[in-house]
C-alpha cells in the first residue's frame, strides 16, 4: 500500500485539506483581452470579473496558441485570486488563470462546464 501511495503522489509532498482550502479559486468572466507584445512568450493581458466580492482583476496568460481574443471575451474561467501579484515585464498579474497543457505544452483553460456566477468559489 505504501508503494501505491508513493506512486500516486508522484513524489510530491502531500497536502492536507486545510492546505488546499488556503487557495481561493473562483469563477471569473473574461471581460477584456489585449495583446501583450512585451511578454517573453506569446501572451494576452486578461481583465477578469470575479463578481462583487473580489471585483475585477488582471492576469497574464499564455493562451495565444489555442485561443483568439474573440474566443476569450465573455468566457468563464477559474482563477486563484489570493496569490501575491506577480510582475511580468511591465505588467502586474494579480490572478493565476488555471489551465492544463495539451500534447504541445500549450495551455488549455480549466472552465466550468455549465454556467456559474462570477465570484463563486471552487470547493
C-alpha positions, 0 to 999 in steps of 0.5 A: 500500500505504501508503494501505491501511495508513493506512486500516486503522489508522484513524489510530491509532498502531500497536502492536507485539506486545510492546505488546499482550502488556503487557495481561493479559486473562483469563477471569473468572466473574461471581460477584456483581452489585449495583446501583450507584445512585451511578454517573453512568450506569446501572451494576452493581458486578461481583465477578469470579473470575479463578481462583487466580492473580489471585483475585477482583476488582471492576469497574464496568460499564455493562451495565444496558441489555442485561443483568439481574443474573440474566443476569450471575451465573455468566457468563464474561467477559474482563477486563484485570486489570493496569490501575491501579484506577480510582475511580468515585464511591465505588467502586474498579474494579480490572478493565476488563470488555471489551465492544463497543457495539451500534447504541445505544452500549450495551455488549455483553460480549466472552465466550468462546464455549465454556467456559474456566477462570477465570484463563486468559489471552487470547493 
